[in-house]
Amino acid sequence: MTAQTEKQQYSFQAEISQLLQLLSHSLYQNREITIRELVSNASDALDKFRYVSLTSGQKQAADDLRVTIEPDKEKRILTIRDNGVGMTREELVNNLGTIARSGSLDFLKKAQKAGDKSVDLSLIGQFGVGFYSAFMLADNVEVVTRSYTEDTGWRWESTGDGNYTIGEVTDGVERGTSIRLHLKDGLDEFTELVRLKFILRKYSTFVPHAIYLESEHVNDQPPIWVEPRNTLTEDQYNNFFEYLTHYPGQKPLWHLHLSADSPFQFYSILYCPDANLEKMGFGRTDHGLHLCAKRILVQNDNRNLLPDYLRFLRGIVDSADLPLNVSREALQDNTVFRKMQKVITKKVLDHLDSISSDSQDDYIRFYREFGVILREGVTSDFENRDRLAKLLRFGSTHSLMTSEMVSLEDYCSRIQEGQEQIYFACGTDADAVMRDPNLEVFRSRNLEVLILTDPADEFILSHLREFDKKDIVSVDSADLKLPPKATTTTESGEEKSEQDKEAENVPENFDKVLGLLTEALGDQVQEVRRSERLTESACCLVNAQGSMSTTLQRVLRMNTPDFEMQKMILEINPNASLVRRMAELASNPDNNRFIQECGLQLHANAMIMAGLAPNGNEMAARLQDFMLQLASQKA
């Protein structure tokens, strides 16, 4: 019997109250996750105590660390007990009354917004609030705990109504934490041994500490990461994935089982999940990897074992060459650790290379989920930049009628003779890209263009700059270089290129038209010049040499109020019907003003085609004047 002093009442943080409301009404959810989460928390407490016993210099008994499950069918109480670090009063308030992790808040906001019908509460453990799943089973939860740092125990109690109490327990409390769930009506199954054993073996087989259901050891399977690969089954790998990620019933896209003995020893299993939580709106994934030293967990969230662009991977790394008392700070400076990181990164990239060459469909599925993260490595990992460039995938005019994505290597394998550049075009979607007048010459000459519908892809390519010794340029860039056209022989035996023929077709007074447009547009553009890229449209806007593409500038302007768009070049197609007529009219000086008005409207049209906004009032007045002139010519 334990004695208890007067209890103090506290209120939950507002977000916790919202979560408890959600949990208490989640009748359809998988209630087994409560057992999984509470056992996982107990295991964490045991890990912490083992770590303390090895590193504190104090003699702490850590020989018989265990989780014990005690069902009481008569009283309808389920107790989950551990002999780990325990908690002080302050830790009870901080751990069970507030949310410390930003990801937790994001999860709760989405849960609240979605309501009871669609949010997946099985993900609760990933966001640091797994303890509160207890209220899915219980209408009253008691936590009795004593920290290894003190002799006094504490009792935390709540019915999930928005408040909780904490009182001191003066005697009879062993080190660790005991959680007593007073089960709701109709949930007596969670006191049945067969049901509990099934749940524990389903979710907690790989917990690194002994779990006892009454007196039976129910998780006696050895750590699979140290087992030979050829002795393991897919089910074992998938079960371990569920244990690591708290993704019940989900399978990874792939796994990678690594082992090395020289120059240092380590074992590792890495998994790629089948869905990207960042794309689902849960914010940045910063879970890290489990790091073990001689099978003892040192960190469960190490973010330095892999580069940031591989942060979507889940898994465990275990090395006998790391000291047990290694600190988080020492890990960053440990030579063995840095070498291990380099080897693991290389192995992952090797694996991605293998998938991309041996199973393109599987790789595309992976890339559609995680390519948005993987591509970040081009800007941050100079050593592996060329390898990562080969793993990038894009849409292309070559595969426009299909959903196929192409690599830069694929593109270069189809490159035309004399082509010195890799071309790309940006837009909100493929249809918008294909309407870009800048693509006309590429269509007419059957030149392949990469289609980028995500501005971040252009940012990545701007860092890459070149691939296979070929510059990467936007189709609206002044840096554009097209491969030379074929030459033909005239009747007199003279060889002429296609460019020479086009120059001969330039209408008379075209230069005068360019001069009039330059005068009318003034400093609105950097230059007005003849276009060699247009075959149908009258004009287009081109970015000056060395400038960013129009799409990237638009994105920067939306996100940076002080950003100014760079002046562009207006290119005029001398063979367009309208432009030829303007050249004919230029022979009469009385038409100069009309030609300039046409030039202003052509510039406005080009801005709209480029996704930019011209001066609406001026354009409306100009169009109205054009319509008036046309109307006056009608009978």
C-alpha positions as CSV (number, residue, x, y, z in Angstrom):
1,M,0.0,0.0,0.0
2,T,1.4,3.4,-0.9
3,A,0.8,6.6,1.0
4,Q,-0.1,9.8,-0.9
5,T,-0.1,13.4,0.1
6,E,-2.5,16.1,-1.0
7,K,-2.9,16.3,-4.8
8,Q,-2.5,19.4,-6.9
9,Q,-4.7,20.0,-10.0
10,Y,-3.4,21.2,-13.3
11,S,-4.9,22.0,-16.7
12,F,-3.6,20.4,-19.9
13,Q,-2.1,22.5,-22.7
14,A,-4.9,23.6,-25.1
15,E,-3.6,21.3,-27.8
16,I,-3.6,18.3,-25.5
17,S,-7.2,18.9,-24.6
18,Q,-8.1,19.0,-28.2
19,L,-6.3,15.7,-28.8
20,L,-8.0,14.1,-25.8
21,Q,-11.3,15.1,-27.2
22,L,-10.5,13.6,-30.5
23,L,-9.2,10.3,-29.0
24,S,-12.2,9.9,-26.7
25,H,-14.6,10.0,-29.7
26,S,-12.4,7.9,-32.1
27,L,-14.6,4.8,-31.9
28,Y,-13.5,3.4,-35.2
29,Q,-9.7,3.7,-34.7
30,N,-7.4,0.7,-34.1
31,R,-7.2,0.6,-30.3
32,E,-4.3,-1.8,-30.4
33,I,-1.9,1.2,-31.0
34,T,-2.4,2.1,-27.3
35,I,-0.4,-1.0,-26.3
36,R,2.2,-0.3,-29.0
37,E,2.7,3.3,-27.9
38,L,2.9,2.6,-24.1
39,V,5.3,-0.3,-24.6
40,S,7.4,1.9,-26.9
41,N,7.6,4.6,-24.3
42,A,8.5,2.1,-21.6
43,S,11.3,0.8,-23.8
44,D,12.6,4.4,-24.3
45,A,12.7,4.8,-20.5
46,L,14.7,1.6,-20.2
47,D,17.1,2.7,-22.9
48,K,17.7,6.0,-21.0
49,F,18.4,4.2,-17.8
50,R,20.8,1.8,-19.4
51,Y,22.6,4.7,-21.0
52,V,22.7,6.6,-17.6
53,S,24.1,3.5,-15.9
54,L,26.9,3.2,-18.5
55,T,27.9,6.9,-18.7
56,S,27.1,8.6,-15.4
57,G,29.9,7.0,-13.4
58,Q,27.4,5.9,-10.8
59,K,26.7,2.2,-10.2
60,Q,23.1,1.8,-11.4
61,A,21.7,-1.7,-11.5
62,A,20.8,-2.3,-15.2
63,D,20.9,-6.0,-15.4
64,D,17.2,-6.9,-15.4
65,L,15.5,-4.1,-17.4
66,R,12.1,-5.2,-18.5
67,V,8.6,-4.2,-19.4
68,T,5.8,-6.0,-17.6
69,I,2.2,-6.2,-18.7
70,E,-0.3,-7.0,-15.9
71,P,-4.0,-7.5,-16.8
72,D,-6.6,-7.6,-14.0
73,K,-9.8,-9.0,-15.6
74,E,-11.8,-8.7,-12.4
75,K,-11.1,-5.0,-11.8
76,R,-10.9,-4.3,-15.6
77,I,-7.5,-2.7,-15.2
78,L,-4.5,-3.1,-17.5
79,T,-1.1,-2.1,-16.1
80,I,2.1,-1.5,-18.1
81,R,5.2,-1.2,-15.9
82,D,8.9,-0.6,-16.6
83,N,11.9,-0.2,-14.3
84,G,13.5,2.6,-16.3
85,V,14.5,6.1,-15.5
86,G,11.2,7.2,-14.1
87,M,10.0,10.8,-13.8
88,T,10.2,13.6,-11.3
89,R,7.2,15.9,-10.6
90,E,8.6,18.5,-13.0
91,E,9.1,15.9,-15.8
92,L,5.5,14.7,-15.3
93,V,4.2,18.2,-15.9
94,N,6.5,18.7,-18.9
95,N,6.0,15.2,-20.5
96,L,2.4,14.6,-19.8
97,G,0.9,18.0,-19.7
98,T,2.5,19.9,-22.6
99,I,3.8,19.3,-26.1
100,A,7.4,20.0,-26.7
101,R,7.9,19.0,-30.3
102,S,6.8,21.2,-33.2
103,G,5.9,18.2,-35.3
104,S,3.4,17.3,-32.6
105,L,1.6,20.6,-32.9
106,D,1.4,20.2,-36.7
107,F,-0.1,16.7,-36.3
108,L,-2.6,17.9,-33.8
109,K,-3.7,20.9,-36.0
110,K,-4.2,18.6,-38.9
111,A,-6.1,16.1,-36.7
112,Q,-8.4,18.8,-35.4
113,K,-9.0,20.2,-38.9
114,A,-9.8,16.8,-40.4
115,G,-12.0,15.9,-37.5
116,D,-12.8,12.3,-36.5
117,K,-13.6,11.0,-39.9
118,S,-10.3,11.1,-41.8
119,V,-7.3,11.6,-39.5
120,D,-5.1,8.5,-39.1
121,L,-4.4,8.3,-35.4
122,S,-2.1,5.3,-35.9
123,L,0.6,7.9,-36.7
124,I,0.3,9.4,-33.2
125,G,3.6,8.0,-31.9
126,Q,5.6,9.7,-34.7
127,F,4.7,13.1,-33.3
128,G,5.7,12.6,-29.6
129,V,2.2,12.3,-28.2
130,G,1.7,8.5,-28.2
131,F,1.0,8.5,-24.4
132,Y,-2.4,10.1,-24.9
133,S,-3.6,7.1,-26.9
134,A,-4.2,5.6,-23.4
135,F,-7.5,7.5,-23.4
136,M,-8.7,5.4,-26.4
137,L,-8.8,2.4,-24.0
138,A,-9.3,4.0,-20.6
139,D,-11.7,6.5,-19.1
140,N,-9.2,7.0,-16.2
141,V,-5.4,6.8,-16.4
142,E,-3.1,6.6,-13.4
143,V,0.7,7.0,-13.7
144,V,2.8,6.1,-10.6
145,T,6.5,6.8,-11.1
146,R,9.8,7.4,-9.3
147,S,12.9,8.9,-10.9
148,Y,16.2,7.1,-10.4
149,T,17.5,10.5,-9.1
150,E,15.2,10.7,-6.0
151,D,13.5,8.6,-3.4
152,T,10.1,10.2,-3.7
153,G,7.4,8.8,-6.0
154,W,4.6,10.7,-7.7
155,R,1.1,9.8,-8.9
156,W,-0.4,11.5,-12.0
157,E,-4.0,10.9,-12.7
158,S,-6.6,12.1,-15.3
159,T,-10.0,11.2,-16.8
160,G,-9.1,13.1,-20.0
161,D,-11.5,16.0,-19.1
162,G,-8.9,18.7,-19.6
163,N,-7.4,18.5,-16.2
164,Y,-5.0,16.2,-14.3
165,T,-3.7,15.9,-10.7
166,I,-0.2,15.2,-9.3
167,G,0.4,14.1,-5.8
168,E,3.4,12.8,-3.9
169,V,3.7,9.1,-3.0
170,T,5.8,8.8,0.1
171,D,6.6,5.1,0.2
172,G,6.6,1.8,-1.6
173,V,7.3,3.1,-5.1
174,E,10.0,1.2,-7.2
175,R,12.2,3.0,-9.7
176,G,10.4,3.4,-13.1
177,T,6.9,4.0,-14.3
178,S,3.7,2.1,-13.9
179,I,0.6,3.1,-16.1
180,R,-2.8,1.8,-14.9
181,L,-5.6,1.9,-17.5
182,H,-9.1,1.8,-16.1
183,L,-10.7,0.3,-19.2
184,K,-13.8,1.7,-20.8
185,D,-17.0,-0.4,-21.0
186,G,-16.8,-3.0,-23.7
187,L,-13.0,-3.2,-23.8
188,D,-12.5,-6.2,-21.6
189,E,-10.6,-8.0,-24.4
190,F,-7.6,-6.0,-23.4
191,T,-7.4,-8.0,-20.2
192,E,-7.3,-11.4,-22.0
193,L,-3.9,-13.0,-22.2
194,V,-4.3,-14.4,-25.7
195,R,-5.4,-11.0,-27.1
196,L,-2.5,-9.2,-25.4
197,K,0.0,-11.7,-26.5
198,F,-1.1,-11.3,-30.1
199,I,-0.8,-7.5,-29.9
200,L,2.6,-7.6,-28.3
201,R,4.0,-10.0,-30.9
202,K,2.5,-8.0,-33.7
203,Y,3.8,-4.6,-32.7
204,S,6.6,-5.1,-30.1
205,T,8.6,-8.2,-31.3
206,F,11.7,-6.1,-31.9
207,V,11.7,-4.0,-28.7
208,P,15.3,-4.4,-27.4
209,H,14.2,-5.2,-23.8
210,A,12.4,-8.1,-22.4
211,I,8.6,-7.9,-22.3
212,Y,6.8,-10.1,-19.9
213,L,3.1,-10.8,-20.0
214,E,2.6,-11.8,-16.4
215,S,5.4,-14.4,-16.2
216,E,5.9,-15.2,-19.9
217,H,8.7,-13.6,-22.0
218,V,6.8,-12.7,-25.3
219,N,9.5,-11.0,-27.4
220,D,12.5,-13.4,-27.4
221,Q,13.5,-12.8,-31.1
222,P,17.1,-11.6,-31.6
223,P,17.9,-8.2,-33.3
224,I,17.6,-8.9,-37.0
225,W,20.1,-6.3,-38.1
226,V,23.0,-8.6,-36.9
227,E,21.5,-11.7,-38.6
228,P,22.9,-12.8,-42.0
229,R,20.7,-11.5,-44.8
230,N,20.1,-14.9,-46.3
231,T,18.5,-16.1,-43.1
232,L,15.8,-13.5,-42.9
233,T,12.4,-13.4,-44.6
234,E,10.5,-10.4,-46.1
235,D,8.0,-10.7,-43.2
236,Q,10.7,-10.2,-40.7
237,Y,12.0,-7.2,-42.5
238,N,8.5,-5.8,-42.8
239,N,7.7,-6.4,-39.1
240,F,10.9,-4.6,-38.1
241,F,9.8,-1.7,-40.3
242,E,6.5,-1.5,-38.5
243,Y,8.3,-1.5,-35.2
244,L,10.7,1.3,-36.2
245,T,8.1,3.5,-37.9
246,H,4.8,2.8,-36.2
247,Y,3.2,2.3,-39.6
248,P,0.8,-0.6,-38.9
249,G,0.2,-2.8,-41.9
250,Q,2.4,-0.7,-44.3
251,K,5.3,-2.1,-46.3
252,P,8.4,-0.1,-47.3
253,L,9.2,0.6,-50.9
254,W,12.5,-1.1,-50.4
255,H,15.0,-2.0,-47.7
256,L,18.8,-2.1,-47.6
257,H,20.6,-4.5,-45.2
258,L,24.3,-3.5,-44.7
259,S,27.2,-4.9,-42.8
260,A,30.9,-4.1,-42.8
261,D,33.9,-5.4,-40.9
262,S,36.7,-3.3,-42.3
263,P,38.0,-0.6,-41.8
264,F,35.4,-0.5,-39.0
265,Q,32.5,-2.8,-38.0
266,F,28.8,-1.9,-38.2
267,Y,25.4,-3.4,-39.1
268,S,22.5,-1.5,-40.5
269,I,19.0,-1.9,-42.0
270,L,17.6,1.1,-43.8
271,Y,14.0,1.4,-45.1
272,C,12.4,3.7,-47.6
273,P,8.7,4.3,-46.6
274,D,6.0,4.0,-49.2
275,A,4.8,7.6,-48.7
276,N,6.4,11.0,-48.2
277,L,4.9,12.7,-45.1
278,E,6.4,16.0,-46.2
279,K,4.2,15.9,-49.3
280,M,1.2,15.1,-47.1
281,G,1.6,18.4,-45.3
282,F,3.1,17.1,-42.0
283,G,6.1,19.4,-42.2
284,R,9.7,18.5,-42.4
285,T,10.7,14.9,-41.4
286,D,13.4,15.0,-38.8
287,H,13.1,11.6,-37.2
288,G,16.7,10.5,-37.8
289,L,18.1,6.9,-37.4
290,H,18.4,4.7,-34.4
291,L,22.1,4.6,-33.4
292,C,23.4,1.7,-31.3
293,A,26.8,0.9,-29.8
294,K,27.2,-2.8,-29.2
295,R,23.4,-3.3,-29.6
296,I,22.7,-0.7,-26.9
297,L,20.7,2.3,-28.1
298,V,22.7,5.5,-27.9
299,Q,20.3,7.7,-29.8
300,N,16.9,7.1,-31.4
301,D,17.0,10.3,-33.5
302,N,20.5,10.6,-34.9
303,R,20.3,13.1,-37.9
304,N,24.0,13.0,-38.7
305,L,24.3,9.4,-40.0
306,L,22.8,10.4,-43.4
307,P,22.9,13.7,-45.4
308,D,19.8,15.8,-45.1
309,Y,18.6,14.9,-48.6
310,L,18.2,11.3,-47.4
311,R,16.3,12.2,-44.3
312,F,13.2,10.3,-45.5
313,L,15.0,6.9,-44.7
314,R,14.2,5.0,-41.5
315,G,16.4,2.4,-39.9
316,I,19.0,1.5,-37.4
317,V,22.9,1.5,-37.4
318,D,24.8,-0.6,-34.8
319,S,28.5,-0.4,-34.4
320,A,30.9,-2.1,-32.0
321,D,33.5,0.6,-32.8
322,L,31.6,3.4,-31.1
323,P,32.2,3.8,-27.3
324,L,29.2,3.2,-25.1
325,N,29.7,6.5,-23.4
326,V,29.8,8.5,-26.6
327,S,28.0,11.8,-26.3
328,R,25.9,13.6,-28.9
329,E,28.6,16.2,-29.3
330,A,31.4,13.6,-29.6
331,L,29.4,11.8,-32.4
332,Q,29.9,14.8,-34.7
333,D,33.6,14.7,-34.2
334,N,34.2,11.0,-34.1
335,T,36.4,9.8,-37.0
336,V,34.8,6.4,-37.1
337,F,31.4,8.0,-37.2
338,R,32.2,10.3,-40.1
339,K,33.6,7.4,-42.1
340,M,30.5,5.3,-41.3
341,Q,28.3,8.2,-42.6
342,K,30.3,8.3,-45.8
343,V,30.0,4.6,-46.4
344,I,26.3,4.4,-45.7
345,T,25.6,7.4,-48.0
346,K,27.6,5.6,-50.8
347,K,25.7,2.4,-50.3
348,V,22.3,4.1,-50.5
349,L,23.3,5.9,-53.7
350,D,24.6,2.6,-55.1
351,H,21.2,1.0,-54.3
352,L,19.3,3.8,-56.0
353,D,21.6,3.5,-59.0
354,S,20.8,-0.2,-59.1
355,I,17.0,0.3,-58.9
356,S,17.1,3.0,-61.6
357,S,18.8,0.8,-64.0
358,D,17.2,-2.6,-63.2
359,S,13.7,-1.6,-62.4
360,Q,12.7,1.8,-63.9
361,D,9.1,1.6,-62.9
362,D,10.0,1.0,-59.2
363,Y,12.5,3.9,-59.4
364,I,9.9,6.3,-60.9
365,R,7.5,5.4,-58.1
366,F,10.2,6.1,-55.6
367,Y,11.2,9.4,-57.3
368,R,7.6,10.7,-57.5
369,E,7.4,10.4,-53.7
370,F,10.9,11.3,-52.6
371,G,12.5,13.1,-55.6
372,V,11.6,16.5,-54.1
373,I,13.9,15.7,-51.2
374,L,16.6,13.7,-53.0
375,R,17.2,16.5,-55.5
376,E,18.3,18.8,-52.6
377,G,21.6,17.0,-52.6
378,V,22.6,18.6,-55.9
379,T,22.9,21.9,-54.0
380,S,24.5,20.6,-50.8
381,D,26.6,17.5,-51.5
382,F,29.4,18.6,-53.9
383,E,31.2,15.2,-53.6
384,N,28.1,13.3,-54.8
385,R,26.6,15.9,-57.0
386,D,27.3,14.1,-60.3
387,R,25.9,10.9,-58.9
388,L,22.8,12.7,-57.8
389,A,22.4,14.4,-61.2
390,K,22.1,11.0,-62.8
391,L,19.2,10.2,-60.4
392,L,17.2,13.2,-61.3
393,R,14.0,12.8,-63.4
394,F,12.0,15.2,-65.5
395,G,9.1,15.4,-67.9
396,S,10.1,15.9,-71.5
397,T,8.7,16.7,-74.9
398,H,10.1,13.3,-75.9
399,S,7.5,11.6,-73.6
400,L,4.8,14.2,-73.7
401,M,2.0,11.8,-74.5
402,T,3.0,9.5,-71.6
403,S,3.7,9.9,-67.9
404,E,7.3,8.7,-68.5
405,M,10.0,10.7,-66.8
406,V,13.5,11.0,-68.3
407,S,17.0,11.3,-66.9
408,L,19.7,13.6,-68.1
409,E,21.5,10.6,-69.4
410,D,18.4,9.6,-71.4
411,Y,18.3,13.1,-72.8
412,C,22.0,13.1,-73.8
413,S,21.6,9.8,-75.5
414,R,19.1,11.4,-78.0
415,I,21.0,14.7,-78.4
416,Q,21.3,16.0,-82.0
417,E,24.6,16.4,-83.8
418,G,26.2,19.7,-83.0
419,Q,23.9,20.3,-80.0
420,E,26.0,21.8,-77.2
421,Q,23.2,22.5,-74.6
422,I,20.5,20.7,-72.7
423,Y,17.3,22.7,-73.0
424,F,14.5,23.1,-70.4
425,A,11.2,25.0,-70.2
426,C,9.3,26.0,-67.1
427,G,5.6,26.5,-66.4
428,T,2.7,25.7,-64.0
429,D,1.9,22.5,-65.9
430,A,2.9,20.7,-69.1
431,D,0.1,22.3,-71.2
432,A,1.2,25.8,-70.1
433,V,4.8,24.9,-71.1
434,M,3.8,23.7,-74.5
435,R,2.0,27.0,-75.2
436,D,5.2,28.9,-74.7
437,P,6.2,30.6,-78.1
438,N,9.9,29.9,-77.2
439,L,9.2,26.2,-78.0
440,E,8.3,26.8,-81.6
441,V,11.8,26.4,-83.0
442,F,12.3,23.3,-80.9
443,R,9.2,21.7,-82.3
444,S,10.1,22.6,-85.9
445,R,13.5,21.1,-85.5
446,N,12.5,18.1,-83.3
447,L,14.8,19.2,-80.5
448,E,14.0,17.6,-77.1
449,V,13.2,20.0,-74.2
450,L,12.9,19.0,-70.5
451,I,9.5,20.1,-69.0
452,L,9.8,21.6,-65.5
453,T,6.5,22.2,-63.6
454,D,8.2,22.8,-60.2
455,P,10.3,25.9,-59.8
456,A,12.6,24.0,-57.4
457,D,13.7,21.9,-60.4
458,E,15.0,24.9,-62.2
459,F,16.8,26.0,-59.0
460,I,18.4,22.6,-58.9
461,L,19.4,22.7,-62.5
462,S,20.8,26.3,-62.1
463,H,23.2,24.8,-59.4
464,L,24.1,21.9,-61.6
465,R,24.8,24.2,-64.6
466,E,26.1,21.4,-66.8
467,F,25.8,17.7,-67.4
468,D,28.1,15.5,-69.6
469,K,30.0,18.7,-70.6
470,K,26.8,20.3,-71.9
471,D,25.4,23.5,-70.4
472,I,21.9,23.4,-69.1
473,V,19.8,26.5,-70.3
474,S,16.2,27.7,-70.3
475,V,14.5,28.0,-73.7
476,D,13.8,31.7,-72.8
477,S,17.4,32.5,-72.2
478,A,19.6,34.8,-74.3
479,D,22.4,32.2,-73.7
480,L,20.5,29.7,-75.9
481,K,22.6,28.1,-78.7
482,L,20.8,26.0,-81.3
483,P,22.7,23.3,-83.3
484,P,23.6,24.5,-86.8
485,K,21.1,23.8,-89.5
486,A,21.9,21.8,-92.6
487,T,23.4,23.5,-95.6
488,T,22.1,23.2,-99.2
489,T,23.8,23.8,-102.6
490,T,22.3,26.4,-104.9
491,E,22.1,26.0,-108.7
492,S,25.3,28.1,-109.0
493,G,27.1,25.6,-106.7
494,E,27.1,27.9,-103.7
495,E,26.5,26.4,-100.3
496,K,23.9,28.2,-98.1
497,S,22.8,27.5,-94.6
498,E,19.1,27.7,-93.4
499,Q,20.1,30.8,-91.5
500,D,21.3,32.5,-94.6
501,K,18.0,31.7,-96.4
502,E,16.0,33.1,-93.5
503,A,18.1,36.3,-93.5
504,E,17.2,36.8,-97.2
505,N,13.5,36.5,-96.3
506,V,13.5,39.4,-93.9
507,P,11.0,42.0,-95.2
508,E,12.1,45.4,-96.2
509,N,11.9,48.1,-93.5
510,F,12.1,45.4,-90.8
511,D,15.0,47.2,-89.1
512,K,12.9,50.4,-89.1
513,V,10.1,48.5,-87.3
514,L,12.6,47.4,-84.7
515,G,13.7,51.0,-84.2
516,L,10.2,52.2,-83.8
517,L,9.4,49.5,-81.2
518,T,12.6,50.3,-79.3
519,E,11.6,53.9,-79.2
520,A,8.1,53.2,-78.0
521,L,9.1,50.7,-75.3
522,G,12.0,52.7,-73.9
523,D,13.3,51.2,-70.7
524,Q,10.5,48.6,-70.4
525,V,12.8,46.2,-72.2
526,Q,16.5,45.7,-72.5
527,E,16.5,45.3,-76.2
528,V,14.2,44.7,-79.2
529,R,15.7,42.4,-81.8
530,R,15.0,39.9,-84.5
531,S,14.1,36.4,-83.3
532,E,15.7,33.2,-84.6
533,R,13.6,31.0,-82.3
534,L,10.1,31.8,-83.5
535,T,8.4,30.1,-86.4
536,E,4.7,31.1,-85.9
537,S,4.2,33.7,-83.2
538,A,4.9,37.3,-83.8
539,C,7.0,37.9,-80.6
540,C,8.3,36.5,-77.4
541,L,10.2,37.7,-74.3
542,V,13.7,36.4,-73.7
543,N,15.8,36.7,-70.5
544,A,19.1,38.6,-70.9
545,Q,22.3,36.7,-70.8
546,G,23.1,35.2,-67.3
547,S,19.6,35.9,-66.0
548,M,17.2,33.5,-64.2
549,S,14.2,32.2,-66.1
550,T,10.9,34.1,-66.0
551,T,9.3,31.3,-63.9
552,L,12.0,31.5,-61.2
553,Q,11.9,35.3,-61.2
554,R,8.1,35.2,-60.7
555,V,8.5,32.8,-57.7
556,L,11.1,35.1,-56.2
557,R,8.9,38.1,-56.7
558,M,6.0,36.4,-54.9
559,N,8.1,35.5,-51.9
560,T,10.4,38.5,-51.8
561,P,8.5,41.9,-52.0
562,D,11.6,43.9,-52.8
563,F,12.7,41.6,-55.7
564,E,12.7,43.4,-59.1
565,M,12.2,41.5,-62.3
566,Q,15.1,41.9,-64.6
567,K,14.6,43.7,-67.9
568,M,13.9,41.3,-70.7
569,I,14.6,41.2,-74.5
570,L,11.6,41.4,-76.9
571,E,12.2,39.2,-79.9
572,I,10.2,39.9,-83.1
573,N,9.6,37.2,-85.7
574,P,10.2,38.9,-89.2
575,N,8.2,36.2,-90.9
576,A,5.0,36.5,-88.9
577,S,2.1,37.9,-91.0
578,L,1.4,40.8,-88.7
579,V,5.1,41.8,-88.6
580,R,5.4,41.7,-92.4
581,R,2.4,44.0,-92.6
582,M,3.9,46.4,-90.1
583,A,7.1,46.5,-92.2
584,E,5.0,47.4,-95.3
585,L,3.3,50.2,-93.4
586,A,6.7,51.5,-92.2
587,S,7.4,52.9,-95.6
588,N,4.9,55.7,-94.8
589,P,6.0,57.9,-91.8
590,D,2.3,58.6,-91.1
591,N,2.0,55.0,-89.8
592,N,4.8,55.3,-87.3
593,R,2.5,55.9,-84.3
594,F,0.2,53.0,-85.3
595,I,3.2,50.7,-85.6
596,Q,4.4,51.8,-82.1
597,E,1.0,51.1,-80.7
598,C,1.1,47.6,-82.2
599,G,4.5,47.1,-80.7
600,L,3.3,48.1,-77.2
601,Q,0.4,45.6,-77.6
602,L,2.8,42.9,-78.8
603,H,4.9,43.4,-75.7
604,A,1.8,43.2,-73.5
605,N,0.8,40.0,-75.2
606,A,4.3,38.5,-74.7
607,M,4.2,39.4,-71.0
608,I,0.9,37.6,-70.7
609,M,2.3,34.5,-72.5
610,A,5.2,34.6,-70.1
611,G,3.0,34.7,-67.0
612,L,3.6,38.4,-66.3
613,A,1.1,41.2,-65.8
614,P,1.2,44.2,-68.1
615,N,-0.4,47.5,-67.3
616,G,-4.1,46.7,-67.5
617,N,-5.4,50.2,-67.9
618,E,-3.0,51.1,-70.7
619,M,-3.7,47.8,-72.5
620,A,-7.5,48.2,-72.2
621,A,-7.4,51.7,-73.6
622,R,-5.1,50.6,-76.5
623,L,-7.4,47.6,-77.4
624,Q,-10.4,49.9,-77.3
625,D,-8.7,52.2,-79.7
626,F,-7.9,49.3,-82.1
627,M,-11.5,48.2,-82.0
628,L,-12.7,51.7,-82.8
629,Q,-10.4,51.9,-85.8
630,L,-11.7,48.5,-87.0
631,A,-15.3,49.5,-86.4
632,S,-14.9,52.7,-88.4
633,Q,-13.9,50.7,-91.4
634,K,-17.1,48.6,-91.4
635,A,-20.1,49.6,-93.5
